[in-house]
């Protein structure tokens, strides 16, 4: 799994909760202060489960207190910003 690297599936921006929130592909990128966009290689999206995962935590951790993106993934789109800053 490590040698193949994570597969990056692009979300389809389909609302997933009652407030029309969804995971946007903008979260795959971080905007640096110099205007450059950098891909978050560690972030994975699972289309079937509609969740995001941290690739290293998925492999090496199952403690959701340390990383909410391990184990079952994360899909609380309203509270994604504190975990993945713009």
PyMOL Python script that loads the backbone (N, CA, C, O; Angstrom):
from pymol import cmd

cmd.read_pdbstr("""\
ATOM      1  N   UNK A   1       0.827  -1.188   0.000  1.00  0.00           N
ATOM      2  CA  UNK A   1       0.000   0.000   0.000  1.00  0.00           C
ATOM      3  C   UNK A   1       0.878   1.262   0.000  1.00  0.00           C
ATOM      4  O   UNK A   1       0.582   2.227  -0.704  1.00  0.00           O
ATOM      5  N   UNK A   2       1.946   1.247   0.783  1.00  0.00           N
ATOM      6  CA  UNK A   2       2.831   2.397   0.870  1.00  0.00           C
ATOM      7  C   UNK A   2       3.560   2.612  -0.447  1.00  0.00           C
ATOM      8  O   UNK A   2       3.714   3.748  -0.895  1.00  0.00           O
ATOM      9  N   UNK A   3       4.008   1.537  -1.066  1.00  0.00           N
ATOM     10  CA  UNK A   3       4.740   1.657  -2.322  1.00  0.00           C
ATOM     11  C   UNK A   3       3.871   2.198  -3.447  1.00  0.00           C
ATOM     12  O   UNK A   3       4.363   2.914  -4.319  1.00  0.00           O
ATOM     13  N   UNK A   4       2.594   1.866  -3.440  1.00  0.00           N
ATOM     14  CA  UNK A   4       1.684   2.325  -4.493  1.00  0.00           C
ATOM     15  C   UNK A   4       1.192   3.742  -4.246  1.00  0.00           C
ATOM     16  O   UNK A   4       0.657   4.371  -5.159  1.00  0.00           O
ATOM     17  N   UNK A   5       1.357   4.253  -3.045  1.00  0.00           N
ATOM     18  CA  UNK A   5       0.883   5.569  -2.620  1.00  0.00           C
ATOM     19  C   UNK A   5      -0.643   5.609  -2.604  1.00  0.00           C
ATOM     20  O   UNK A   5      -1.300   4.776  -3.230  1.00  0.00           O
ATOM     21  N   UNK A   6      -1.196   6.574  -1.890  1.00  0.00           N
ATOM     22  CA  UNK A   6      -2.654   6.639  -1.816  1.00  0.00           C
ATOM     23  C   UNK A   6      -3.279   7.007  -3.152  1.00  0.00           C
ATOM     24  O   UNK A   6      -2.722   7.796  -3.916  1.00  0.00           O
ATOM     25  N   UNK A   7      -4.426   6.435  -3.420  1.00  0.00           N
ATOM     26  CA  UNK A   7      -5.184   6.779  -4.611  1.00  0.00           C
ATOM     27  C   UNK A   7      -6.057   7.982  -4.270  1.00  0.00           C
ATOM     28  O   UNK A   7      -6.771   7.971  -3.267  1.00  0.00           O
ATOM     29  N   UNK A   8      -6.001   9.001  -5.091  1.00  0.00           N
ATOM     30  CA  UNK A   8      -6.756  10.222  -4.821  1.00  0.00           C
ATOM     31  C   UNK A   8      -8.006  10.254  -5.684  1.00  0.00           C
ATOM     32  O   UNK A   8      -7.949  10.529  -6.882  1.00  0.00           O
ATOM     33  N   UNK A   9      -9.123   9.970  -5.056  1.00  0.00           N
ATOM     34  CA  UNK A   9     -10.416   9.994  -5.730  1.00  0.00           C
ATOM     35  C   UNK A   9     -11.001  11.397  -5.579  1.00  0.00           C
ATOM     36  O   UNK A   9     -11.034  11.939  -4.475  1.00  0.00           O
ATOM     37  N   UNK A  10     -11.452  11.976  -6.662  1.00  0.00           N
ATOM     38  CA  UNK A  10     -12.041  13.316  -6.615  1.00  0.00           C
ATOM     39  C   UNK A  10     -13.516  13.221  -6.225  1.00  0.00           C
ATOM     40  O   UNK A  10     -14.262  12.441  -6.816  1.00  0.00           O
ATOM     41  N   UNK A  11     -13.939  14.006  -5.239  1.00  0.00           N
ATOM     42  CA  UNK A  11     -15.354  13.996  -4.843  1.00  0.00           C
ATOM     43  C   UNK A  11     -16.225  14.630  -5.914  1.00  0.00           C
ATOM     44  O   UNK A  11     -15.759  15.428  -6.727  1.00  0.00           O
ATOM     45  N   UNK A  12     -17.472  14.267  -5.898  1.00  0.00           N
ATOM     46  CA  UNK A  12     -18.412  14.791  -6.886  1.00  0.00           C
ATOM     47  C   UNK A  12     -19.253  15.942  -6.350  1.00  0.00           C
ATOM     48  O   UNK A  12     -20.192  16.381  -7.014  1.00  0.00           O
ATOM     49  N   UNK A  13     -18.927  16.438  -5.151  1.00  0.00           N
ATOM     50  CA  UNK A  13     -19.622  17.567  -4.530  1.00  0.00           C
ATOM     51  C   UNK A  13     -21.127  17.328  -4.410  1.00  0.00           C
ATOM     52  O   UNK A  13     -21.933  18.210  -4.705  1.00  0.00           O
ATOM     53  N   UNK A  14     -21.481  16.150  -3.983  1.00  0.00           N
ATOM     54  CA  UNK A  14     -22.877  15.799  -3.762  1.00  0.00           C
ATOM     55  C   UNK A  14     -23.196  16.070  -2.296  1.00  0.00           C
ATOM     56  O   UNK A  14     -22.482  15.583  -1.420  1.00  0.00           O
ATOM     57  N   UNK A  15     -24.255  16.836  -2.003  1.00  0.00           N
ATOM     58  CA  UNK A  15     -24.594  17.104  -0.607  1.00  0.00           C
ATOM     59  C   UNK A  15     -24.760  15.812   0.180  1.00  0.00           C
ATOM     60  O   UNK A  15     -25.368  14.852  -0.294  1.00  0.00           O
ATOM     61  N   UNK A  16     -24.212  15.804   1.387  1.00  0.00           N
ATOM     62  CA  UNK A  16     -24.250  14.576   2.166  1.00  0.00           C
ATOM     63  C   UNK A  16     -24.945  14.732   3.513  1.00  0.00           C
ATOM     64  O   UNK A  16     -25.040  13.768   4.273  1.00  0.00           O
ATOM     65  N   UNK A  17     -25.425  15.915   3.815  1.00  0.00           N
ATOM     66  CA  UNK A  17     -26.146  16.067   5.069  1.00  0.00           C
ATOM     67  C   UNK A  17     -27.355  16.976   4.851  1.00  0.00           C
ATOM     68  O   UNK A  17     -27.570  17.490   3.753  1.00  0.00           O
ATOM     69  N   UNK A  18     -28.127  17.163   5.899  1.00  0.00           N
ATOM     70  CA  UNK A  18     -29.366  17.920   5.780  1.00  0.00           C
ATOM     71  C   UNK A  18     -29.137  19.417   5.537  1.00  0.00           C
ATOM     72  O   UNK A  18     -30.076  20.130   5.183  1.00  0.00           O
ATOM     73  N   UNK A  19     -27.917  19.896   5.718  1.00  0.00           N
ATOM     74  CA  UNK A  19     -27.616  21.316   5.482  1.00  0.00           C
ATOM     75  C   UNK A  19     -26.888  21.521   4.152  1.00  0.00           C
ATOM     76  O   UNK A  19     -26.280  22.569   3.935  1.00  0.00           O
ATOM     77  N   UNK A  20     -26.947  20.537   3.270  1.00  0.00           N
ATOM     78  CA  UNK A  20     -26.365  20.624   1.930  1.00  0.00           C
ATOM     79  C   UNK A  20     -24.844  20.789   1.960  1.00  0.00           C
ATOM     80  O   UNK A  20     -24.277  21.443   1.084  1.00  0.00           O
ATOM     81  N   UNK A  21     -24.189  20.210   2.943  1.00  0.00           N
ATOM     82  CA  UNK A  21     -22.730  20.270   3.013  1.00  0.00           C
ATOM     83  C   UNK A  21     -22.133  19.055   2.323  1.00  0.00           C
ATOM     84  O   UNK A  21     -22.749  17.992   2.252  1.00  0.00           O
ATOM     85  N   UNK A  22     -20.924  19.235   1.816  1.00  0.00           N
ATOM     86  CA  UNK A  22     -20.225  18.144   1.142  1.00  0.00           C
ATOM     87  C   UNK A  22     -18.725  18.396   1.213  1.00  0.00           C
ATOM     88  O   UNK A  22     -18.280  19.491   1.557  1.00  0.00           O
ATOM     89  N   UNK A  23     -17.953  17.366   0.882  1.00  0.00           N
ATOM     90  CA  UNK A  23     -16.510  17.502   0.812  1.00  0.00           C
ATOM     91  C   UNK A  23     -16.154  18.030  -0.564  1.00  0.00           C
ATOM     92  O   UNK A  23     -16.506  17.426  -1.577  1.00  0.00           O
ATOM     93  N   UNK A  24     -15.468  19.141  -0.602  1.00  0.00           N
ATOM     94  CA  UNK A  24     -15.074  19.763  -1.860  1.00  0.00           C
ATOM     95  C   UNK A  24     -13.628  19.422  -2.187  1.00  0.00           C
ATOM     96  O   UNK A  24     -12.809  19.243  -1.285  1.00  0.00           O
ATOM     97  N   UNK A  25     -13.315  19.332  -3.467  1.00  0.00           N
ATOM     98  CA  UNK A  25     -11.953  19.013  -3.867  1.00  0.00           C
ATOM     99  C   UNK A  25     -10.961  20.109  -3.512  1.00  0.00           C
ATOM    100  O   UNK A  25      -9.751  19.891  -3.587  1.00  0.00           O
ATOM    101  N   UNK A  26     -11.452  21.291  -3.125  1.00  0.00           N
ATOM    102  CA  UNK A  26     -10.541  22.365  -2.705  1.00  0.00           C
ATOM    103  C   UNK A  26      -9.724  21.958  -1.481  1.00  0.00           C
ATOM    104  O   UNK A  26      -8.624  22.470  -1.273  1.00  0.00           O
ATOM    105  N   UNK A  27     -10.252  21.038  -0.669  1.00  0.00           N
ATOM    106  CA  UNK A  27      -9.554  20.609   0.539  1.00  0.00           C
ATOM    107  C   UNK A  27      -8.312  19.781   0.232  1.00  0.00           C
ATOM    108  O   UNK A  27      -7.476  19.591   1.115  1.00  0.00           O
ATOM    109  N   UNK A  28      -8.168  19.291  -0.973  1.00  0.00           N
ATOM    110  CA  UNK A  28      -6.970  18.546  -1.351  1.00  0.00           C
ATOM    111  C   UNK A  28      -5.749  19.455  -1.499  1.00  0.00           C
ATOM    112  O   UNK A  28      -4.621  18.973  -1.602  1.00  0.00           O
ATOM    113  N   UNK A  29      -5.976  20.760  -1.509  1.00  0.00           N
ATOM    114  CA  UNK A  29      -4.896  21.712  -1.734  1.00  0.00           C
ATOM    115  C   UNK A  29      -4.786  22.709  -0.590  1.00  0.00           C
ATOM    116  O   UNK A  29      -5.782  23.105   0.015  1.00  0.00           O
ATOM    117  N   UNK A  30      -3.562  23.098  -0.314  1.00  0.00           N
ATOM    118  CA  UNK A  30      -3.293  24.121   0.681  1.00  0.00           C
ATOM    119  C   UNK A  30      -2.763  25.345  -0.055  1.00  0.00           C
ATOM    120  O   UNK A  30      -1.884  25.231  -0.908  1.00  0.00           O
ATOM    121  N   UNK A  31      -3.296  26.508   0.276  1.00  0.00           N
ATOM    122  CA  UNK A  31      -2.843  27.754  -0.334  1.00  0.00           C
ATOM    123  C   UNK A  31      -1.758  28.366   0.538  1.00  0.00           C
ATOM    124  O   UNK A  31      -2.012  28.744   1.682  1.00  0.00           O
ATOM    125  N   UNK A  32      -0.562  28.463   0.001  1.00  0.00           N
ATOM    126  CA  UNK A  32       0.549  29.050   0.737  1.00  0.00           C
ATOM    127  C   UNK A  32       0.480  30.571   0.674  1.00  0.00           C
ATOM    128  O   UNK A  32      -0.213  31.132  -0.175  1.00  0.00           O
ATOM    129  N   UNK A  33       1.195  31.230   1.568  1.00  0.00           N
ATOM    130  CA  UNK A  33       1.159  32.692   1.635  1.00  0.00           C
ATOM    131  C   UNK A  33       1.699  33.349   0.367  1.00  0.00           C
ATOM    132  O   UNK A  33       1.361  34.498   0.083  1.00  0.00           O
ATOM    133  N   UNK A  34       2.530  32.643  -0.401  1.00  0.00           N
ATOM    134  CA  UNK A  34       3.054  33.206  -1.647  1.00  0.00           C
ATOM    135  C   UNK A  34       2.114  32.960  -2.837  1.00  0.00           C
ATOM    136  O   UNK A  34       2.457  33.281  -3.975  1.00  0.00           O
ATOM    137  N   UNK A  35       0.925  32.389  -2.570  1.00  0.00           N
ATOM    138  CA  UNK A  35      -0.065  32.148  -3.616  1.00  0.00           C
ATOM    139  C   UNK A  35       0.022  30.776  -4.246  1.00  0.00           C
ATOM    140  O   UNK A  35      -0.838  30.402  -5.044  1.00  0.00           O
ATOM    141  N   UNK A  36       1.050  30.021  -3.900  1.00  0.00           N
ATOM    142  CA  UNK A  36       1.230  28.685  -4.473  1.00  0.00           C
ATOM    143  C   UNK A  36       0.229  27.703  -3.862  1.00  0.00           C
ATOM    144  O   UNK A  36      -0.081  27.777  -2.673  1.00  0.00           O
ATOM    145  N   UNK A  37      -0.268  26.786  -4.687  1.00  0.00           N
ATOM    146  CA  UNK A  37      -1.151  25.717  -4.220  1.00  0.00           C
ATOM    147  C   UNK A  37      -0.342  24.437  -4.117  1.00  0.00           C
ATOM    148  O   UNK A  37       0.372  24.064  -5.048  1.00  0.00           O
ATOM    149  N   UNK A  38      -0.459  23.765  -2.971  1.00  0.00           N
ATOM    150  CA  UNK A  38       0.284  22.527  -2.741  1.00  0.00           C
ATOM    151  C   UNK A  38      -0.715  21.418  -2.427  1.00  0.00           C
ATOM    152  O   UNK A  38      -1.623  21.595  -1.615  1.00  0.00           O
ATOM    153  N   UNK A  39      -0.537  20.286  -3.073  1.00  0.00           N
ATOM    154  CA  UNK A  39      -1.426  19.129  -2.875  1.00  0.00           C
ATOM    155  C   UNK A  39      -1.163  18.496  -1.515  1.00  0.00           C
ATOM    156  O   UNK A  39      -0.011  18.259  -1.151  1.00  0.00           O
ATOM    157  N   UNK A  40      -2.222  18.222  -0.766  1.00  0.00           N
ATOM    158  CA  UNK A  40      -2.111  17.483   0.489  1.00  0.00           C
ATOM    159  C   UNK A  40      -2.070  15.994   0.143  1.00  0.00           C
ATOM    160  O   UNK A  40      -3.110  15.353  -0.003  1.00  0.00           O
ATOM    161  N   UNK A  41      -0.875  15.463   0.017  1.00  0.00           N
ATOM    162  CA  UNK A  41      -0.694  14.076  -0.404  1.00  0.00           C
ATOM    163  C   UNK A  41      -1.227  13.086   0.619  1.00  0.00           C
ATOM    164  O   UNK A  41      -1.558  11.954   0.265  1.00  0.00           O
ATOM    165  N   UNK A  42      -1.314  13.481   1.854  1.00  0.00           N
ATOM    166  CA  UNK A  42      -1.739  12.585   2.921  1.00  0.00           C
ATOM    167  C   UNK A  42      -3.257  12.393   2.955  1.00  0.00           C
ATOM    168  O   UNK A  42      -3.744  11.440   3.562  1.00  0.00           O
ATOM    169  N   UNK A  43      -4.000  13.281   2.315  1.00  0.00           N
ATOM    170  CA  UNK A  43      -5.460  13.271   2.407  1.00  0.00           C
ATOM    171  C   UNK A  43      -6.063  12.381   1.326  1.00  0.00           C
ATOM    172  O   UNK A  43      -5.748  12.520   0.144  1.00  0.00           O
ATOM    173  N   UNK A  44      -6.923  11.478   1.743  1.00  0.00           N
ATOM    174  CA  UNK A  44      -7.605  10.556   0.828  1.00  0.00           C
ATOM    175  C   UNK A  44      -9.117  10.712   0.992  1.00  0.00           C
ATOM    176  O   UNK A  44      -9.607  10.948   2.097  1.00  0.00           O
ATOM    177  N   UNK A  45      -9.841  10.579  -0.097  1.00  0.00           N
ATOM    178  CA  UNK A  45     -11.301  10.619  -0.070  1.00  0.00           C
ATOM    179  C   UNK A  45     -11.836   9.288  -0.554  1.00  0.00           C
ATOM    180  O   UNK A  45     -11.399   8.771  -1.582  1.00  0.00           O
ATOM    181  N   UNK A  46     -12.788   8.728   0.190  1.00  0.00           N
ATOM    182  CA  UNK A  46     -13.418   7.479  -0.200  1.00  0.00           C
ATOM    183  C   UNK A  46     -14.835   7.791  -0.666  1.00  0.00           C
ATOM    184  O   UNK A  46     -15.694   8.175   0.129  1.00  0.00           O
ATOM    185  N   UNK A  47     -15.065   7.621  -1.956  1.00  0.00           N
ATOM    186  CA  UNK A  47     -16.361   7.965  -2.548  1.00  0.00           C
ATOM    187  C   UNK A  47     -17.490   7.068  -2.037  1.00  0.00           C
ATOM    188  O   UNK A  47     -18.613   7.534  -1.842  1.00  0.00           O
ATOM    189  N   UNK A  48     -17.202   5.814  -1.827  1.00  0.00           N
ATOM    190  CA  UNK A  48     -18.232   4.871  -1.376  1.00  0.00           C
ATOM    191  C   UNK A  48     -18.721   5.231   0.027  1.00  0.00           C
ATOM    192  O   UNK A  48     -19.923   5.242   0.289  1.00  0.00           O
ATOM    193  N   UNK A  49     -17.784   5.524   0.918  1.00  0.00           N
ATOM    194  CA  UNK A  49     -18.138   5.870   2.301  1.00  0.00           C
ATOM    195  C   UNK A  49     -18.393   7.363   2.497  1.00  0.00           C
ATOM    196  O   UNK A  49     -18.896   7.776   3.542  1.00  0.00           O
ATOM    197  N   UNK A  50     -18.044   8.175   1.489  1.00  0.00           N
ATOM    198  CA  UNK A  50     -18.159   9.632   1.574  1.00  0.00           C
ATOM    199  C   UNK A  50     -17.430  10.150   2.816  1.00  0.00           C
ATOM    200  O   UNK A  50     -17.981  10.909   3.613  1.00  0.00           O
ATOM    201  N   UNK A  51     -16.183   9.720   2.953  1.00  0.00           N
ATOM    202  CA  UNK A  51     -15.353  10.118   4.089  1.00  0.00           C
ATOM    203  C   UNK A  51     -13.948  10.439   3.611  1.00  0.00           C
ATOM    204  O   UNK A  51     -13.534  10.027   2.527  1.00  0.00           O
ATOM    205  N   UNK A  52     -13.213  11.188   4.445  1.00  0.00           N
ATOM    206  CA  UNK A  52     -11.809  11.456   4.180  1.00  0.00           C
ATOM    207  C   UNK A  52     -10.970  10.723   5.216  1.00  0.00           C
ATOM    208  O   UNK A  52     -11.393  10.500   6.350  1.00  0.00           O
ATOM    209  N   UNK A  53      -9.770  10.357   4.789  1.00  0.00           N
ATOM    210  CA  UNK A  53      -8.829   9.637   5.636  1.00  0.00           C
ATOM    211  C   UNK A  53      -7.462  10.287   5.561  1.00  0.00           C
ATOM    212  O   UNK A  53      -7.111  10.908   4.558  1.00  0.00           O
ATOM    213  N   UNK A  54      -6.700  10.139   6.623  1.00  0.00           N
ATOM    214  CA  UNK A  54      -5.291  10.490   6.634  1.00  0.00           C
ATOM    215  C   UNK A  54      -4.539   9.205   6.304  1.00  0.00           C
ATOM    216  O   UNK A  54      -4.618   8.230   7.051  1.00  0.00           O
ATOM    217  N   UNK A  55      -3.805   9.198   5.182  1.00  0.00           N
ATOM    218  CA  UNK A  55      -3.145   7.982   4.737  1.00  0.00           C
ATOM    219  C   UNK A  55      -2.195   7.397   5.783  1.00  0.00           C
ATOM    220  O   UNK A  55      -2.300   6.203   6.064  1.00  0.00           O
ATOM    221  N   UNK A  56      -1.272   8.164   6.379  1.00  0.00           N
ATOM    222  CA  UNK A  56      -0.390   7.577   7.402  1.00  0.00           C
ATOM    223  C   UNK A  56      -1.156   7.046   8.614  1.00  0.00           C
ATOM    224  O   UNK A  56      -0.818   5.990   9.150  1.00  0.00           O
ATOM    225  N   UNK A  57      -2.190   7.779   9.047  1.00  0.00           N
ATOM    226  CA  UNK A  57      -2.961   7.328  10.214  1.00  0.00           C
ATOM    227  C   UNK A  57      -3.772   6.077   9.900  1.00  0.00           C
ATOM    228  O   UNK A  57      -3.967   5.220  10.763  1.00  0.00           O
ATOM    229  N   UNK A  58      -4.235   5.979   8.681  1.00  0.00           N
ATOM    230  CA  UNK A  58      -4.977   4.797   8.259  1.00  0.00           C
ATOM    231  C   UNK A  58      -4.090   3.565   8.335  1.00  0.00           C
ATOM    232  O   UNK A  58      -4.550   2.479   8.688  1.00  0.00           O
ATOM    233  N   UNK A  59      -2.826   3.739   8.005  1.00  0.00           N
ATOM    234  CA  UNK A  59      -1.882   2.625   8.046  1.00  0.00           C
ATOM    235  C   UNK A  59      -1.381   2.308   9.450  1.00  0.00           C
ATOM    236  O   UNK A  59      -1.243   1.140   9.815  1.00  0.00           O
ATOM    237  N   UNK A  60      -1.106   3.352  10.238  1.00  0.00           N
ATOM    238  CA  UNK A  60      -0.356   3.153  11.473  1.00  0.00           C
ATOM    239  C   UNK A  60      -1.087   3.495  12.763  1.00  0.00           C
ATOM    240  O   UNK A  60      -0.531   3.271  13.839  1.00  0.00           O
ATOM    241  N   UNK A  61      -2.280   4.015  12.710  1.00  0.00           N
ATOM    242  CA  UNK A  61      -2.967   4.427  13.934  1.00  0.00           C
ATOM    243  C   UNK A  61      -4.440   4.061  13.871  1.00  0.00           C
ATOM    244  O   UNK A  61      -5.040   4.014  12.798  1.00  0.00           O
ATOM    245  N   UNK A  62      -5.000   3.807  15.020  1.00  0.00           N
ATOM    246  CA  UNK A  62      -6.450   3.625  15.102  1.00  0.00           C
ATOM    247  C   UNK A  62      -7.015   4.479  16.230  1.00  0.00           C
ATOM    248  O   UNK A  62      -8.121   4.229  16.709  1.00  0.00           O
ATOM    249  N   UNK A  63      -6.267   5.474  16.649  1.00  0.00           N
ATOM    250  CA  UNK A  63      -6.652   6.356  17.746  1.00  0.00           C
ATOM    251  C   UNK A  63      -7.288   7.624  17.183  1.00  0.00           C
ATOM    252  O   UNK A  63      -6.575   8.528  16.746  1.00  0.00           O
ATOM    253  N   UNK A  64      -8.609   7.703  17.187  1.00  0.00           N
ATOM    254  CA  UNK A  64      -9.309   8.859  16.630  1.00  0.00           C
ATOM    255  C   UNK A  64      -9.133  10.100  17.503  1.00  0.00           C
ATOM    256  O   UNK A  64      -9.433  11.207  17.058  1.00  0.00           O
ATOM    257  N   UNK A  65      -8.653   9.937  18.737  1.00  0.00           N
ATOM    258  CA  UNK A  65      -8.384  11.121  19.562  1.00  0.00           C
ATOM    259  C   UNK A  65      -7.175  11.881  19.025  1.00  0.00           C
ATOM    260  O   UNK A  65      -7.113  13.106  19.139  1.00  0.00           O
ATOM    261  N   UNK A  66      -6.224  11.174  18.447  1.00  0.00           N
ATOM    262  CA  UNK A  66      -5.035  11.816  17.888  1.00  0.00           C
ATOM    263  C   UNK A  66      -5.271  12.276  16.452  1.00  0.00           C
ATOM    264  O   UNK A  66      -4.780  13.329  16.043  1.00  0.00           O
ATOM    265  N   UNK A  67      -6.012  11.498  15.703  1.00  0.00           N
ATOM    266  CA  UNK A  67      -6.292  11.851  14.313  1.00  0.00           C
ATOM    267  C   UNK A  67      -7.721  11.427  13.973  1.00  0.00           C
ATOM    268  O   UNK A  67      -8.008  10.232  13.904  1.00  0.00           O
ATOM    269  N   UNK A  68      -8.609  12.381  13.761  1.00  0.00           N
ATOM    270  CA  UNK A  68     -10.003  12.028  13.451  1.00  0.00           C
ATOM    271  C   UNK A  68     -10.177  11.398  12.077  1.00  0.00           C
ATOM    272  O   UNK A  68     -11.262  10.922  11.744  1.00  0.00           O
ATOM    273  N   UNK A  69      -9.108  11.393  11.274  1.00  0.00           N
ATOM    274  CA  UNK A  69      -9.177  10.842   9.924  1.00  0.00           C
ATOM    275  C   UNK A  69      -8.754   9.383   9.860  1.00  0.00           C
ATOM    276  O   UNK A  69      -8.700   8.812   8.771  1.00  0.00           O
ATOM    277  N   UNK A  70      -8.453   8.766  10.996  1.00  0.00           N
ATOM    278  CA  UNK A  70      -8.073   7.354  10.998  1.00  0.00           C
ATOM    279  C   UNK A  70      -9.317   6.492  11.191  1.00  0.00           C
ATOM    280  O   UNK A  70     -10.427   7.012  11.307  1.00  0.00           O
ATOM    281  N   UNK A  71      -9.134   5.208  11.226  1.00  0.00           N
ATOM    282  CA  UNK A  71     -10.221   4.246  11.442  1.00  0.00           C
ATOM    283  C   UNK A  71     -11.352   4.342  10.428  1.00  0.00           C
ATOM    284  O   UNK A  71     -11.214   3.875   9.297  1.00  0.00           O
ATOM    285  N   UNK A  72     -12.458   4.937  10.818  1.00  0.00           N
ATOM    286  CA  UNK A  72     -13.649   4.997   9.972  1.00  0.00           C
ATOM    287  C   UNK A  72     -13.694   6.216   9.067  1.00  0.00           C
ATOM    288  O   UNK A  72     -14.626   6.376   8.278  1.00  0.00           O
ATOM    289  N   UNK A  73     -12.698   7.069   9.180  1.00  0.00           N
ATOM    290  CA  UNK A  73     -12.680   8.276   8.367  1.00  0.00           C
ATOM    291  C   UNK A  73     -13.445   9.409   9.025  1.00  0.00           C
ATOM    292  O   UNK A  73     -13.914   9.292  10.157  1.00  0.00           O
ATOM    293  N   UNK A  74     -13.559  10.500   8.298  1.00  0.00           N
ATOM    294  CA  UNK A  74     -14.168  11.725   8.819  1.00  0.00           C
ATOM    295  C   UNK A  74     -15.144  12.253   7.787  1.00  0.00           C
ATOM    296  O   UNK A  74     -14.805  12.367   6.609  1.00  0.00           O
ATOM    297  N   UNK A  75     -16.356  12.576   8.221  1.00  0.00           N
ATOM    298  CA  UNK A  75     -17.327  13.153   7.282  1.00  0.00           C
ATOM    299  C   UNK A  75     -18.211  14.212   7.933  1.00  0.00           C
ATOM    300  O   UNK A  75     -19.335  14.445   7.488  1.00  0.00           O
ATOM    301  N   UNK A  76     -17.713  14.843   8.972  1.00  0.00           N
ATOM    302  CA  UNK A  76     -18.418  15.952   9.607  1.00  0.00           C
ATOM    303  C   UNK A  76     -17.979  17.231   8.900  1.00  0.00           C
ATOM    304  O   UNK A  76     -17.137  17.971   9.408  1.00  0.00           O
ATOM    305  N   UNK A  77     -18.550  17.483   7.739  1.00  0.00           N
ATOM    306  CA  UNK A  77     -18.073  18.560   6.860  1.00  0.00           C
ATOM    307  C   UNK A  77     -18.179  19.923   7.511  1.00  0.00           C
ATOM    308  O   UNK A  77     -17.401  20.818   7.181  1.00  0.00           O
ATOM    309  N   UNK A  78     -19.123  20.110   8.429  1.00  0.00           N
ATOM    310  CA  UNK A  78     -19.263  21.393   9.111  1.00  0.00           C
ATOM    311  C   UNK A  78     -18.031  21.702   9.966  1.00  0.00           C
ATOM    312  O   UNK A  78     -17.666  22.867  10.128  1.00  0.00           O
ATOM    313  N   UNK A  79     -17.395  20.672  10.509  1.00  0.00           N
ATOM    314  CA  UNK A  79     -16.261  20.864  11.414  1.00  0.00           C
ATOM    315  C   UNK A  79     -14.925  20.440  10.802  1.00  0.00           C
ATOM    316  O   UNK A  79     -13.983  20.122  11.528  1.00  0.00           O
ATOM    317  N   UNK A  80     -14.843  20.435   9.493  1.00  0.00           N
ATOM    318  CA  UNK A  80     -13.608  20.038   8.817  1.00  0.00           C
ATOM    319  C   UNK A  80     -12.521  21.115   8.941  1.00  0.00           C
ATOM    320  O   UNK A  80     -11.342  20.787   9.069  1.00  0.00           O
ATOM    321  N   UNK A  81     -12.904  22.383   8.904  1.00  0.00           N
ATOM    322  CA  UNK A  81     -11.937  23.476   8.896  1.00  0.00           C
ATOM    323  C   UNK A  81     -10.943  23.457  10.065  1.00  0.00           C
ATOM    324  O   UNK A  81      -9.766  23.714   9.814  1.00  0.00           O
ATOM    325  N   UNK A  82     -11.306  23.185  11.278  1.00  0.00           N
ATOM    326  CA  UNK A  82     -10.281  23.165  12.336  1.00  0.00           C
ATOM    327  C   UNK A  82      -9.208  22.084  12.102  1.00  0.00           C
ATOM    328  O   UNK A  82      -8.060  22.245  12.519  1.00  0.00           O
ATOM    329  N   UNK A  83      -9.584  21.005  11.447  1.00  0.00           N
ATOM    330  CA  UNK A  83      -8.652  19.912  11.227  1.00  0.00           C
ATOM    331  C   UNK A  83      -7.805  20.101   9.974  1.00  0.00           C
ATOM    332  O   UNK A  83      -6.658  19.658   9.919  1.00  0.00           O
ATOM    333  N   UNK A  84      -8.376  20.760   8.969  1.00  0.00           N
ATOM    334  CA  UNK A  84      -7.657  21.056   7.733  1.00  0.00           C
ATOM    335  C   UNK A  84      -7.815  22.549   7.481  1.00  0.00           C
ATOM    336  O   UNK A  84      -8.796  22.970   6.868  1.00  0.00           O
ATOM    337  N   UNK A  85      -6.864  23.356   7.945  1.00  0.00           N
ATOM    338  CA  UNK A  85      -7.000  24.800   7.728  1.00  0.00           C
ATOM    339  C   UNK A  85      -6.858  25.170   6.254  1.00  0.00           C
ATOM    340  O   UNK A  85      -6.187  24.476   5.490  1.00  0.00           O
ATOM    341  N   UNK A  86      -7.498  26.267   5.869  1.00  0.00           N
ATOM    342  CA  UNK A  86      -7.411  26.741   4.480  1.00  0.00           C
ATOM    343  C   UNK A  86      -6.002  27.069   4.090  1.00  0.00           C
ATOM    344  O   UNK A  86      -5.755  27.481   2.957  1.00  0.00           O
TER     345      UNK A  86
END
""", "prot")
cmd.dss("prot")
cmd.show_as("cartoon", "prot")
cmd.util.cbc("prot")
cmd.orient("prot")
